[in-house]
Amino acid sequence: MTTDLDRVWDAIEDLRTGMLTTEGPNGLESRPMSASVERETKSLWFITRIDSAKTDEIADDAHVNVAFAGQSKWVSLTGTARVIRDAAKAKELWSPFAEAWMPEGPEAPTTALIHVTATHATLWDEPGKLAQLVNVAVANVTQKPPTSGDEVRVTM
């Protein structure tokens, strides 16, 4: 049987790219990042450059949010982040996408990892596009908001 927690991790693995939000000197800042899921530790990994603004922002305030969006699924994951240097883990997570952004490789002194330990998450899982359109049409006729889809909240 699939648990709500499994549904959250499945959605993140399907969507893969999320908007990592940190707080910096000008307020909240989001940027797209490709996530690697580590279910057993309830965490996400991101490959980044050590000298990026987000690494400085995480050093100042470790609280982050990662939002994932797709056709009919959305996930908001909140947690704490830390920036680490671990060449072995970077090699394990390395991909053609990482290579494109950082051709110097996983062992380069400029390569770092962001490790996000999840504290809680919310998943919104809506039916397919056609079902959504039908539900909106019914809501417009009945003047009652649609109740389709599923909202799941989990504490990690």
N, CA, C and O atoms as a GROMACS GRO file, in nm:
protein
  624
    1MET      N    1   0.083  -0.118   0.000
    1MET     CA    2   0.000   0.000   0.000
    1MET      C    3   0.088   0.125   0.000
    1MET      O    4   0.187   0.133   0.074
    2THR      N    5   0.054   0.221  -0.081
    2THR     CA    6   0.130   0.345  -0.092
    2THR      C    7   0.086   0.441   0.019
    2THR      O    8  -0.032   0.470   0.034
    3THR      N    9   0.183   0.490   0.095
    3THR     CA   10   0.153   0.586   0.201
    3THR      C   11   0.153   0.727   0.143
    3THR      O   12   0.198   0.750   0.031
    4ASP      N   13   0.100   0.822   0.222
    4ASP     CA   14   0.104   0.962   0.179
    4ASP      C   15   0.248   1.008   0.160
    4ASP      O   16   0.276   1.084   0.067
    5LEU      N   17   0.338   0.964   0.247
    5LEU     CA   18   0.479   1.001   0.234
    5LEU      C   19   0.537   0.947   0.103
    5LEU      O   20   0.611   1.017   0.035
    6ASP      N   21   0.503   0.823   0.069
    6ASP     CA   22   0.547   0.766  -0.059
    6ASP      C   23   0.495   0.848  -0.176
    6ASP      O   24   0.567   0.870  -0.273
    7ARG      N   25   0.370   0.893  -0.167
    7ARG     CA   26   0.312   0.974  -0.275
    7ARG      C   27   0.389   1.104  -0.294
    7ARG      O   28   0.411   1.148  -0.407
    8VAL      N   29   0.430   1.165  -0.183
    8VAL     CA   30   0.509   1.289  -0.191
    8VAL      C   31   0.641   1.262  -0.261
    8VAL      O   32   0.677   1.332  -0.354
    9TRP      N   33   0.714   1.160  -0.216
    9TRP     CA   34   0.844   1.128  -0.277
    9TRP      C   35   0.828   1.087  -0.422
    9TRP      O   36   0.910   1.126  -0.506
   10ASP      N   37   0.724   1.010  -0.455
   10ASP     CA   38   0.700   0.970  -0.594
   10ASP      C   39   0.679   1.094  -0.682
   10ASP      O   40   0.734   1.102  -0.792
   11ALA      N   41   0.600   1.188  -0.632
   11ALA     CA   42   0.574   1.311  -0.710
   11ALA      C   43   0.703   1.390  -0.732
   11ALA      O   44   0.727   1.438  -0.842
   12ILE      N   45   0.785   1.402  -0.628
   12ILE     CA   46   0.912   1.476  -0.642
   12ILE      C   47   1.003   1.407  -0.742
   12ILE      O   48   1.065   1.473  -0.826
   13GLU      N   49   1.010   1.275  -0.735
   13GLU     CA   50   1.095   1.201  -0.831
   13GLU      C   51   1.042   1.217  -0.973
   13GLU      O   52   1.121   1.227  -1.068
   14ASP      N   53   0.911   1.219  -0.990
   14ASP     CA   54   0.853   1.238  -1.124
   14ASP      C   55   0.881   1.379  -1.176
   14ASP      O   56   0.915   1.397  -1.293
   15LEU      N   57   0.865   1.479  -1.090
   15LEU     CA   58   0.879   1.618  -1.132
   15LEU      C   59   1.024   1.662  -1.142
   15LEU      O   60   1.060   1.739  -1.231
   16ARG      N   61   1.108   1.612  -1.051
   16ARG     CA   62   1.255   1.628  -1.050
   16ARG      C   63   1.309   1.771  -1.034
   16ARG      O   64   1.394   1.794  -0.947
   17THR      N   65   1.263   1.866  -1.114
   17THR     CA   66   1.314   2.002  -1.102
   17THR      C   67   1.221   2.084  -1.016
   17THR      O   68   1.101   2.094  -1.042
   18GLY      N   69   1.279   2.144  -0.911
   18GLY     CA   70   1.201   2.226  -0.820
   18GLY      C   71   1.260   2.365  -0.808
   18GLY      O   72   1.374   2.390  -0.848
   19MET      N   73   1.182   2.454  -0.753
   19MET     CA   74   1.228   2.590  -0.726
   19MET      C   75   1.276   2.596  -0.581
   19MET      O   76   1.195   2.593  -0.488
   20LEU      N   77   1.406   2.604  -0.563
   20LEU     CA   78   1.467   2.614  -0.430
   20LEU      C   79   1.460   2.760  -0.385
   20LEU      O   80   1.513   2.849  -0.452
   21THR      N   81   1.394   2.783  -0.272
   21THR     CA   82   1.377   2.918  -0.220
   21THR      C   83   1.458   2.936  -0.092
   21THR      O   84   1.447   2.858   0.003
   22THR      N   85   1.539   3.041  -0.093
   22THR     CA   86   1.618   3.080   0.024
   22THR      C   87   1.584   3.226   0.055
   22THR      O   88   1.517   3.294  -0.022
   23GLU      N   89   1.632   3.271   0.170
   23GLU     CA   90   1.613   3.413   0.202
   23GLU      C   91   1.748   3.482   0.202
   23GLU      O   92   1.842   3.440   0.269
   24GLY      N   93   1.754   3.588   0.124
   24GLY     CA   94   1.877   3.665   0.111
   24GLY      C   95   1.856   3.809   0.150
   24GLY      O   96   1.752   3.844   0.206
   25PRO      N   97   1.952   3.894   0.121
   25PRO     CA   98   1.945   4.035   0.161
   25PRO      C   99   1.830   4.110   0.096
   25PRO      O  100   1.784   4.210   0.151
   26ASN      N  101   1.781   4.064  -0.019
   26ASN     CA  102   1.670   4.130  -0.086
   26ASN      C  103   1.538   4.057  -0.068
   26ASN      O  104   1.442   4.085  -0.140
   27GLY      N  105   1.531   3.965   0.026
   27GLY     CA  106   1.409   3.888   0.050
   27GLY      C  107   1.420   3.748  -0.004
   27GLY      O  108   1.530   3.696  -0.023
   28LEU      N  109   1.306   3.686  -0.029
   28LEU     CA  110   1.302   3.548  -0.078
   28LEU      C  111   1.349   3.541  -0.222
   28LEU      O  112   1.315   3.626  -0.304
   29GLU      N  113   1.426   3.440  -0.252
   29GLU     CA  114   1.480   3.420  -0.387
   29GLU      C  115   1.462   3.273  -0.424
   29GLU      O  116   1.500   3.184  -0.348
   30SER      N  117   1.404   3.248  -0.541
   30SER     CA  118   1.383   3.111  -0.590
   30SER      C  119   1.459   3.090  -0.718
   30SER      O  120   1.475   3.181  -0.799
   31ARG      N  121   1.507   2.968  -0.736
   31ARG     CA  122   1.576   2.932  -0.860
   31ARG      C  123   1.554   2.784  -0.888
   31ARG      O  124   1.545   2.704  -0.795
   32PRO      N  125   1.546   2.747  -1.017
   32PRO     CA  126   1.523   2.606  -1.051
   32PRO      C  127   1.648   2.523  -1.023
   32PRO      O  128   1.760   2.561  -1.055
   33MET      N  129   1.623   2.408  -0.963
   33MET     CA  130   1.732   2.316  -0.929
   33MET      C  131   1.682   2.173  -0.951
   33MET      O  132   1.566   2.142  -0.925
   34SER      N  133   1.770   2.088  -0.999
   34SER     CA  134   1.738   1.948  -1.020
   34SER      C  135   1.766   1.871  -0.891
   34SER      O  136   1.878   1.871  -0.840
   35ALA      N  137   1.663   1.805  -0.839
   35ALA     CA  138   1.673   1.738  -0.710
   35ALA      C  139   1.701   1.589  -0.724
   35ALA      O  140   1.652   1.524  -0.816
   36SER      N  141   1.780   1.537  -0.632
   36SER     CA  142   1.797   1.393  -0.616
   36SER      C  143   1.735   1.357  -0.482
   36SER      O  144   1.767   1.418  -0.380
   37VAL      N  145   1.646   1.259  -0.482
   37VAL     CA  146   1.573   1.219  -0.362
   37VAL      C  147   1.648   1.110  -0.288
   37VAL      O  148   1.701   1.016  -0.349
   38GLU      N  149   1.654   1.123  -0.156
   38GLU     CA  150   1.709   1.019  -0.070
   38GLU      C  151   1.603   0.990   0.036
   38GLU      O  152   1.602   1.050   0.144
   39ARG      N  153   1.514   0.897   0.003
   39ARG     CA  154   1.398   0.870   0.088
   39ARG      C  155   1.435   0.826   0.229
   39ARG      O  156   1.374   0.870   0.327
   40GLU      N  157   1.536   0.740   0.240
   40GLU     CA  158   1.569   0.685   0.372
   40GLU      C  159   1.614   0.791   0.472
   40GLU      O  160   1.598   0.773   0.592
   41THR      N  161   1.669   0.901   0.423
   41THR     CA  162   1.708   1.010   0.514
   41THR      C  163   1.611   1.128   0.506
   41THR      O  164   1.634   1.232   0.567
   42LYS      N  165   1.503   1.109   0.429
   42LYS     CA  166   1.401   1.214   0.411
   42LYS      C  167   1.466   1.345   0.366
   42LYS      O  168   1.445   1.451   0.425
   43SER      N  169   1.544   1.334   0.261
   43SER     CA  170   1.619   1.452   0.218
   43SER      C  171   1.631   1.461   0.066
   43SER      O  172   1.606   1.366  -0.008
   44LEU      N  173   1.670   1.580   0.025
   44LEU     CA  174   1.698   1.610  -0.115
   44LEU      C  175   1.844   1.654  -0.126
   44LEU      O  176   1.900   1.711  -0.033
   45TRP      N  177   1.902   1.628  -0.242
   45TRP     CA  178   2.038   1.672  -0.273
   45TRP      C  179   2.035   1.756  -0.400
   45TRP      O  180   1.962   1.726  -0.494
   46PHE      N  181   2.114   1.861  -0.401
   46PHE     CA  182   2.131   1.945  -0.519
   46PHE      C  183   2.280   1.968  -0.541
   46PHE      O  184   2.355   1.986  -0.445
   47ILE      N  185   2.322   1.967  -0.666
   47ILE     CA  186   2.460   2.000  -0.701
   47ILE      C  187   2.463   2.148  -0.736
   47ILE      O  188   2.376   2.198  -0.807
   48THR      N  189   2.564   2.218  -0.684
   48THR     CA  190   2.573   2.363  -0.708
   48THR      C  191   2.718   2.406  -0.708
   48THR      O  192   2.810   2.327  -0.685
   49ARG      N  193   2.737   2.534  -0.733
   49ARG     CA  194   2.870   2.595  -0.720
   49ARG      C  195   2.885   2.646  -0.577
   49ARG      O  196   2.791   2.701  -0.519
   50ILE      N  197   3.001   2.629  -0.522
   50ILE     CA  198   3.027   2.672  -0.385
   50ILE      C  199   3.016   2.824  -0.368
   50ILE      O  200   2.983   2.872  -0.260
   51ASP      N  201   3.043   2.898  -0.475
   51ASP     CA  202   3.047   3.044  -0.466
   51ASP      C  203   2.919   3.112  -0.514
   51ASP      O  204   2.923   3.226  -0.559
   52SER      N  205   2.805   3.042  -0.506
   52SER     CA  206   2.679   3.100  -0.553
   52SER      C  207   2.609   3.176  -0.441
   52SER      O  208   2.636   3.152  -0.323
   53ALA      N  209   2.520   3.264  -0.476
   53ALA     CA  210   2.444   3.342  -0.377
   53ALA      C  211   2.365   3.249  -0.286
   53ALA      O  212   2.354   3.276  -0.166
   54LYS      N  213   2.310   3.142  -0.340
   54LYS     CA  214   2.228   3.053  -0.257
   54LYS      C  215   2.309   2.987  -0.147
   54LYS      O  216   2.256   2.962  -0.038
   55THR      N  217   2.437   2.958  -0.172
   55THR     CA  218   2.517   2.897  -0.065
   55THR      C  219   2.541   2.997   0.047
   55THR      O  220   2.543   2.959   0.165
   56ASP      N  221   2.560   3.122   0.013
   56ASP     CA  222   2.575   3.227   0.116
   56ASP      C  223   2.445   3.243   0.193
   56ASP      O  224   2.446   3.257   0.316
   57GLU      N  225   2.333   3.242   0.122
   57GLU     CA  226   2.203   3.259   0.187
   57GLU      C  227   2.173   3.144   0.282
   57GLU      O  228   2.119   3.166   0.390
   58ILE      N  229   2.208   3.022   0.243
   58ILE     CA  230   2.187   2.905   0.330
   58ILE      C  231   2.276   2.915   0.453
   58ILE      O  232   2.234   2.875   0.562
   59ALA      N  233   2.397   2.966   0.437
   59ALA     CA  234   2.486   2.983   0.552
   59ALA      C  235   2.426   3.080   0.653
   59ALA      O  236   2.445   3.065   0.774
   60ASP      N  237   2.354   3.181   0.603
   60ASP     CA  238   2.293   3.282   0.690
   60ASP      C  239   2.160   3.235   0.750
   60ASP      O  240   2.128   3.270   0.863
   61ASP      N  241   2.084   3.156   0.674
   61ASP     CA  242   1.953   3.109   0.719
   61ASP      C  243   1.927   2.975   0.651
   61ASP      O  244   1.905   2.970   0.530
   62ALA      N  245   1.928   2.868   0.727
   62ALA     CA  246   1.919   2.734   0.671
   62ALA      C  247   1.778   2.692   0.631
   62ALA      O  248   1.761   2.588   0.568
   63HIS      N  249   1.677   2.770   0.666
   63HIS     CA  250   1.539   2.735   0.631
   63HIS      C  251   1.514   2.756   0.482
   63HIS      O  252   1.540   2.864   0.429
   64VAL      N  253   1.464   2.652   0.416
   64VAL     CA  254   1.439   2.660   0.272
   64VAL      C  255   1.304   2.598   0.239
   64VAL      O  256   1.244   2.527   0.320
   65ASN      N  257   1.257   2.628   0.118
   65ASN     CA  258   1.140   2.563   0.062
   65ASN      C  259   1.178   2.520  -0.078
   65ASN      O  260   1.253   2.589  -0.148
   66VAL      N  261   1.126   2.404  -0.119
   66VAL     CA  262   1.145   2.359  -0.256
   66VAL      C  263   1.006   2.328  -0.311
   66VAL      O  264   0.934   2.243  -0.257
   67ALA      N  265   0.968   2.396  -0.418
   67ALA     CA  266   0.836   2.379  -0.478
   67ALA      C  267   0.850   2.311  -0.613
   67ALA      O  268   0.931   2.353  -0.696
   68PHE      N  269   0.771   2.208  -0.635
   68PHE     CA  270   0.771   2.131  -0.759
   68PHE      C  271   0.634   2.146  -0.823
   68PHE      O  272   0.532   2.144  -0.754
   69ALA      N  273   0.630   2.161  -0.955
   69ALA     CA  274   0.501   2.176  -1.025
   69ALA      C  275   0.503   2.099  -1.156
   69ALA      O  276   0.602   2.097  -1.228
   70GLY      N  277   0.391   2.035  -1.184
   70GLY     CA  278   0.375   1.962  -1.309
   70GLY      C  279   0.236   1.983  -1.364
   70GLY      O  280   0.166   2.075  -1.322
   71GLN      N  281   0.196   1.898  -1.457
   71GLN     CA  282   0.064   1.910  -1.521
   71GLN      C  283  -0.049   1.915  -1.420
   71GLN      O  284  -0.134   2.003  -1.426
   72SER      N  285  -0.051   1.821  -1.327
   72SER     CA  286  -0.160   1.816  -1.230
   72SER      C  287  -0.113   1.777  -1.091
   72SER      O  288  -0.191   1.728  -1.010
   73LYS      N  289   0.017   1.799  -1.063
   73LYS     CA  290   0.074   1.771  -0.932
   73LYS      C  291   0.161   1.887  -0.889
   73LYS      O  292   0.233   1.946  -0.970
   74TRP      N  293   0.153   1.918  -0.761
   74TRP     CA  294   0.236   2.023  -0.704
   74TRP      C  295   0.281   1.975  -0.567
   74TRP      O  296   0.204   1.913  -0.494
   75VAL      N  297   0.406   2.005  -0.532
   75VAL     CA  298   0.459   1.970  -0.401
   75VAL      C  299   0.531   2.092  -0.345
   75VAL      O  300   0.608   2.157  -0.415
   76SER      N  301   0.505   2.120  -0.219
   76SER     CA  302   0.581   2.221  -0.146
   76SER      C  303   0.649   2.150  -0.030
   76SER      O  304   0.582   2.096   0.058
   77LEU      N  305   0.781   2.149  -0.031
   77LEU     CA  306   0.860   2.081   0.072
   77LEU      C  307   0.940   2.185   0.150
   77LEU      O  308   1.009   2.268   0.091
   78THR      N  309   0.930   2.180   0.282
   78THR     CA  310   1.003   2.273   0.367
   78THR      C  311   1.105   2.194   0.448
   78THR      O  312   1.079   2.081   0.490
   79GLY      N  313   1.222   2.255   0.470
   79GLY     CA  314   1.324   2.188   0.548
   79GLY      C  315   1.440   2.278   0.580
   79GLY      O  316   1.433   2.400   0.564
   80THR      N  317   1.546   2.217   0.627
   80THR     CA  318   1.668   2.291   0.657
   80THR      C  319   1.778   2.242   0.563
   80THR      O  320   1.788   2.123   0.531
   81ALA      N  321   1.861   2.336   0.522
   81ALA     CA  322   1.965   2.305   0.423
   81ALA      C  323   2.103   2.327   0.483
   81ALA      O  324   2.121   2.405   0.577
   82ARG      N  325   2.197   2.257   0.426
   82ARG     CA  326   2.338   2.282   0.458
   82ARG      C  327   2.418   2.261   0.331
   82ARG      O  328   2.383   2.178   0.247
   83VAL      N  329   2.523   2.336   0.320
   83VAL     CA  330   2.612   2.326   0.205
   83VAL      C  331   2.732   2.242   0.248
   83VAL      O  332   2.795   2.269   0.350
   84ILE      N  333   2.762   2.141   0.168
   84ILE     CA  334   2.875   2.054   0.202
   84ILE      C  335   2.961   2.029   0.079
   84ILE      O  336   2.915   2.044  -0.034
   85ARG      N  337   3.082   1.991   0.103
   85ARG     CA  338   3.174   1.949  -0.002
   85ARG      C  339   3.199   1.801   0.021
   85ARG      O  340   3.253   1.762   0.124
   86ASP      N  341   3.159   1.718  -0.074
   86ASP     CA  342   3.176   1.574  -0.064
   86ASP      C  343   3.189   1.520  -0.207
   86ASP      O  344   3.089   1.496  -0.274
   87ALA      N  345   3.312   1.503  -0.251
   87ALA     CA  346   3.338   1.462  -0.389
   87ALA      C  347   3.277   1.327  -0.421
   87ALA      O  348   3.228   1.305  -0.532
   88ALA      N  349   3.278   1.235  -0.325
   88ALA     CA  350   3.222   1.102  -0.349
   88ALA      C  351   3.071   1.111  -0.372
   88ALA      O  352   3.018   1.048  -0.463
   89LYS      N  353   3.002   1.189  -0.290
   89LYS     CA  354   2.858   1.205  -0.307
   89LYS      C  355   2.828   1.281  -0.436
   89LYS      O  356   2.732   1.249  -0.507
   90ALA      N  357   2.909   1.381  -0.468
   90ALA     CA  358   2.891   1.456  -0.593
   90ALA      C  359   2.905   1.362  -0.713
   90ALA      O  360   2.828   1.373  -0.808
   91LYS      N  361   3.001   1.272  -0.710
   91LYS     CA  362   3.018   1.174  -0.819
   91LYS      C  363   2.896   1.085  -0.831
   91LYS      O  364   2.851   1.054  -0.941
   92GLU      N  365   2.843   1.042  -0.716
   92GLU     CA  366   2.725   0.956  -0.714
   92GLU      C  367   2.604   1.026  -0.778
   92GLU      O  368   2.525   0.963  -0.848
   93LEU      N  369   2.591   1.156  -0.753
   93LEU     CA  370   2.476   1.233  -0.802
   93LEU      C  371   2.498   1.294  -0.940
   93LEU      O  372   2.404   1.346  -1.001
   94TRP      N  373   2.621   1.289  -0.990
   94TRP     CA  374   2.657   1.359  -1.113
   94TRP      C  375   2.572   1.311  -1.230
   94TRP      O  376   2.538   1.193  -1.240
   95SER      N  377   2.540   1.404  -1.319
   95SER     CA  378   2.456   1.372  -1.436
   95SER      C  379   2.498   1.459  -1.552
   95SER      O  380   2.578   1.552  -1.534
   96PRO      N  381   2.447   1.433  -1.671
   96PRO     CA  382   2.476   1.521  -1.785
   96PRO      C  383   2.430   1.665  -1.760
   96PRO      O  384   2.491   1.759  -1.810
   97PHE      N  385   2.322   1.683  -1.682
   97PHE     CA  386   2.277   1.819  -1.650
   97PHE      C  387   2.381   1.891  -1.564
   97PHE      O  388   2.412   2.008  -1.589
   98ALA      N  389   2.434   1.821  -1.464
   98ALA     CA  390   2.537   1.882  -1.379
   98ALA      C  391   2.661   1.914  -1.463
   98ALA      O  392   2.721   2.021  -1.448
   99GLU      N  393   2.697   1.823  -1.550
   99GLU     CA  394   2.813   1.842  -1.637
   99GLU      C  395   2.797   1.966  -1.726
   99GLU      O  396   2.893   2.039  -1.749
  100ALA      N  397   2.675   1.987  -1.774
  100ALA     CA  398   2.650   2.104  -1.860
  100ALA      C  399   2.674   2.235  -1.786
  100ALA      O  400   2.727   2.330  -1.843
  101TRP      N  401   2.634   2.240  -1.660
  101TRP     CA  402   2.648   2.364  -1.582
  101TRP      C  403   2.786   2.377  -1.518
  101TRP      O  404   2.834   2.487  -1.493
  102MET      N  405   2.850   2.262  -1.491
  102MET     CA  406   2.979   2.264  -1.423
  102MET      C  407   3.075   2.166  -1.491
  102MET      O  408   3.101   2.058  -1.438
  103PRO      N  409   3.126   2.205  -1.606
  103PRO     CA  410   3.212   2.113  -1.683
  103PRO      C  411   3.342   2.077  -1.612
  103PRO      O  412   3.411   1.983  -1.653
  104GLU      N  413   3.375   2.148  -1.507
  104GLU     CA  414   3.498   2.116  -1.434
  104GLU      C  415   3.486   1.987  -1.353
  104GLU      O  416   3.588   1.935  -1.306
  105GLY      N  417   3.365   1.935  -1.334
  105GLY     CA  418   3.346   1.803  -1.275
  105GLY      C  419   3.313   1.801  -1.127
  105GLY      O  420   3.320   1.903  -1.059
  106PRO      N  421   3.277   1.681  -1.078
  106PRO     CA  422   3.233   1.666  -0.939
  106PRO      C  423   3.343   1.685  -0.834
  106PRO      O  424   3.314   1.714  -0.718
  107GLU      N  425   3.467   1.669  -0.875
  107GLU     CA  426   3.577   1.682  -0.779
  107GLU      C  427   3.639   1.822  -0.777
  107GLU      O  428   3.732   1.848  -0.702
  108ALA      N  429   3.588   1.912  -0.858
  108ALA     CA  430   3.643   2.048  -0.867
  108ALA      C  431   3.621   2.123  -0.735
  108ALA      O  432   3.523   2.100  -0.665
  109PRO      N  433   3.713   2.213  -0.702
  109PRO     CA  434   3.697   2.290  -0.579
  109PRO      C  435   3.576   2.384  -0.582
  109PRO      O  436   3.535   2.435  -0.477
  110THR      N  437   3.520   2.406  -0.698
  110THR     CA  438   3.402   2.493  -0.709
  110THR      C  439   3.270   2.416  -0.693
  110THR      O  440   3.163   2.476  -0.684
  111THR      N  441   3.278   2.282  -0.691
  111THR     CA  442   3.157   2.199  -0.681
  111THR      C  443   3.120   2.176  -0.535
  111THR      O  444   3.204   2.140  -0.452
  112ALA      N  445   2.992   2.198  -0.505
  112ALA     CA  446   2.940   2.174  -0.371
  112ALA      C  447   2.804   2.107  -0.382
  112ALA      O  448   2.747   2.095  -0.490
  113LEU      N  449   2.754   2.065  -0.268
  113LEU     CA  450   2.622   2.004  -0.261
  113LEU      C  451   2.537   2.080  -0.160
  113LEU      O  452   2.586   2.129  -0.059
  114ILE      N  453   2.409   2.088  -0.190
  114ILE     CA  454   2.313   2.138  -0.093
  114ILE      C  455   2.232   2.017  -0.049
  114ILE      O  456   2.172   1.947  -0.131
  115HIS      N  457   2.230   1.994   0.081
  115HIS     CA  458   2.156   1.883   0.139
  115HIS      C  459   2.039   1.942   0.216
  115HIS      O  460   2.059   2.016   0.312
  116VAL      N  461   1.917   1.909   0.175
  116VAL     CA  462   1.797   1.959   0.241
  116VAL      C  463   1.732   1.844   0.318
  116VAL      O  464   1.693   1.744   0.259
  117THR      N  465   1.723   1.860   0.448
  117THR     CA  466   1.652   1.764   0.532
  117THR      C  467   1.508   1.813   0.545
  117THR      O  468   1.483   1.921   0.599
  118ALA      N  469   1.415   1.734   0.496
  118ALA     CA  470   1.274   1.775   0.493
  118ALA      C  471   1.213   1.770   0.632
  118ALA      O  472   1.240   1.680   0.711
  119THR      N  473   1.129   1.870   0.662
  119THR     CA  474   1.054   1.870   0.787
  119THR      C  475   0.906   1.844   0.762
  119THR      O  476   0.842   1.773   0.839
  120HIS      N  477   0.852   1.899   0.655
  120HIS     CA  478   0.715   1.869   0.616
  120HIS      C  479   0.694   1.903   0.469
  120HIS      O  480   0.771   1.975   0.407
  121ALA      N  481   0.585   1.847   0.416
  121ALA     CA  482   0.554   1.868   0.274
  121ALA      C  483   0.404   1.863   0.253
  121ALA      O  484   0.330   1.800   0.329
  122THR      N  485   0.361   1.929   0.147
  122THR     CA  486   0.222   1.923   0.104
  122THR      C  487   0.220   1.885  -0.044
  122THR      O  488   0.296   1.940  -0.124
  123LEU      N  489   0.134   1.792  -0.078
  123LEU     CA  490   0.116   1.747  -0.215
  123LEU      C  491  -0.027   1.779  -0.258
  123LEU      O  492  -0.123   1.747  -0.187
  124TRP      N  493  -0.041   1.843  -0.372
  124TRP     CA  494  -0.171   1.862  -0.435
  124TRP      C  495  -0.170   1.776  -0.560
  124TRP      O  496  -0.084   1.792  -0.647
  125ASP      N  497  -0.265   1.686  -0.569
  125ASP     CA  498  -0.271   1.590  -0.679
  125ASP      C  499  -0.410   1.600  -0.741
  125ASP      O  500  -0.508   1.555  -0.683
  126GLU      N  501  -0.417   1.659  -0.857
  126GLU     CA  502  -0.544   1.682  -0.925
  126GLU      C  503  -0.565   1.574  -1.031
  126GLU      O  504  -0.469   1.512  -1.078
  127PRO      N  505  -0.692   1.553  -1.069
  127PRO     CA  506  -0.716   1.459  -1.179
  127PRO      C  507  -0.661   1.517  -1.309
  127PRO      O  508  -0.612   1.630  -1.311
  128GLY      N  509  -0.668   1.443  -1.415
  128GLY     CA  510  -0.617   1.488  -1.543
  128GLY      C  511  -0.684   1.614  -1.592
  128GLY      O  512  -0.783   1.660  -1.534
  129LYS      N  513  -0.632   1.671  -1.699
  129LYS     CA  514  -0.677   1.799  -1.754
  129LYS      C  515  -0.826   1.798  -1.788
  129LYS      O  516  -0.898   1.893  -1.757
  130LEU      N  517  -0.874   1.693  -1.852
  130LEU     CA  518  -1.014   1.686  -1.890
  130LEU      C  519  -1.104   1.686  -1.767
  130LEU      O  520  -1.204   1.758  -1.764
  131ALA      N  521  -1.068   1.607  -1.667
  131ALA     CA  522  -1.148   1.605  -1.542
  131ALA      C  523  -1.146   1.741  -1.475
  131ALA      O  524  -1.248   1.784  -1.420
  132GLN      N  525  -1.032   1.810  -1.478
  132GLN     CA  526  -1.026   1.945  -1.421
  132GLN      C  527  -1.121   2.039  -1.493
  132GLN      O  528  -1.190   2.118  -1.429
  133LEU      N  529  -1.125   2.033  -1.626
  133LEU     CA  530  -1.214   2.119  -1.704
  133LEU      C  531  -1.360   2.090  -1.673
  133LEU      O  532  -1.440   2.183  -1.660
  134VAL      N  533  -1.396   1.964  -1.660
  134VAL     CA  534  -1.533   1.927  -1.624
  134VAL      C  535  -1.567   1.980  -1.486
  134VAL      O  536  -1.675   2.036  -1.467
  135ASN      N  537  -1.477   1.965  -1.390
  135ASN     CA  538  -1.502   2.013  -1.255
  135ASN      C  539  -1.518   2.165  -1.250
  135ASN      O  540  -1.601   2.216  -1.175
  136VAL      N  541  -1.440   2.236  -1.329
  136VAL     CA  542  -1.454   2.382  -1.336
  136VAL      C  543  -1.587   2.420  -1.398
  136VAL      O  544  -1.654   2.512  -1.350
  137ALA      N  545  -1.627   2.351  -1.503
  137ALA     CA  546  -1.756   2.380  -1.566
  137ALA      C  547  -1.871   2.355  -1.469
  137ALA      O  548  -1.963   2.436  -1.460
  138VAL      N  549  -1.866   2.244  -1.397
  138VAL     CA  550  -1.969   2.214  -1.297
  138VAL      C  551  -1.970   2.321  -1.188
  138VAL      O  552  -2.077   2.364  -1.146
  139ALA      N  553  -1.854   2.363  -1.143
  139ALA     CA  554  -1.845   2.466  -1.039
  139ALA      C  555  -1.904   2.598  -1.088
  139ALA      O  556  -1.969   2.669  -1.012
  140ASN      N  557  -1.880   2.630  -1.215
  140ASN     CA  558  -1.935   2.754  -1.270
  140ASN      C  559  -2.088   2.748  -1.278
  140ASN      O  560  -2.155   2.848  -1.252
  141VAL      N  561  -2.143   2.633  -1.312
  141VAL     CA  562  -2.288   2.618  -1.321
  141VAL      C  563  -2.353   2.618  -1.183
  141VAL      O  564  -2.456   2.682  -1.161
  142THR      N  565  -2.291   2.545  -1.088
  142THR     CA  566  -2.350   2.531  -0.954
  142THR      C  567  -2.313   2.645  -0.860
  142THR      O  568  -2.371   2.660  -0.753
  143GLN      N  569  -2.215   2.725  -0.902
  143GLN     CA  570  -2.164   2.835  -0.818
  143GLN      C  571  -2.106   2.783  -0.686
  143GLN      O  572  -2.111   2.852  -0.583
  144LYS      N  573  -2.050   2.663  -0.690
  144LYS     CA  574  -1.981   2.603  -0.575
  144LYS      C  575  -1.841   2.564  -0.620
  144LYS      O  576  -1.825   2.502  -0.725
  145PRO      N  577  -1.738   2.600  -0.541
  145PRO     CA  578  -1.600   2.568  -0.581
  145PRO      C  579  -1.582   2.418  -0.604
  145PRO      O  580  -1.644   2.336  -0.536
  146PRO      N  581  -1.497   2.382  -0.699
  146PRO     CA  582  -1.472   2.240  -0.725
  146PRO      C  583  -1.401   2.174  -0.606
  146PRO      O  584  -1.322   2.238  -0.537
  147THR      N  585  -1.432   2.048  -0.586
  147THR     CA  586  -1.369   1.974  -0.476
  147THR      C  587  -1.284   1.859  -0.528
  147THR      O  588  -1.253   1.766  -0.454
  148SER      N  589  -1.247   1.867  -0.653
  148SER     CA  590  -1.168   1.759  -0.712
  148SER      C  591  -1.026   1.761  -0.659
  148SER      O  592  -0.979   1.861  -0.604
  149GLY      N  593  -0.961   1.652  -0.676
  149GLY     CA  594  -0.820   1.643  -0.640
  149GLY      C  595  -0.800   1.605  -0.495
  149GLY      O  596  -0.895   1.576  -0.422
  150ASP      N  597  -0.676   1.607  -0.458
  150ASP     CA  598  -0.636   1.556  -0.328
  150ASP      C  599  -0.528   1.647  -0.271
  150ASP      O  600  -0.435   1.685  -0.342
  151GLU      N  601  -0.540   1.682  -0.145
  151GLU     CA  602  -0.434   1.756  -0.075
  151GLU      C  603  -0.384   1.669   0.038
  151GLU      O  604  -0.461   1.627   0.124
  152VAL      N  605  -0.254   1.642   0.038
  152VAL     CA  606  -0.192   1.557   0.137
  152VAL      C  607  -0.084   1.635   0.211
  152VAL      O  608   0.006   1.692   0.148
  153ARG      N  609  -0.091   1.637   0.342
  153ARG     CA  610   0.012   1.702   0.424
  153ARG      C  611   0.083   1.596   0.505
  153ARG      O  612   0.020   1.514   0.571
  154VAL      N  613   0.216   1.598   0.500
  154VAL     CA  614   0.294   1.500   0.576
  154VAL      C  615   0.402   1.569   0.657
  154VAL      O  616   0.465   1.665   0.613
  155THR      N  617   0.422   1.517   0.776
  155THR     CA  618   0.536   1.558   0.857
  155THR      C  619   0.642   1.453   0.836
  155THR      O  620   0.618   1.334   0.850
  156MET      N  621   0.761   1.501   0.803
  156MET     CA  622   0.867   1.406   0.770
  156MET      C  623   0.926   1.350   0.898
  156MET      O  624   1.018   1.268   0.892
   0.00000   0.00000   0.00000
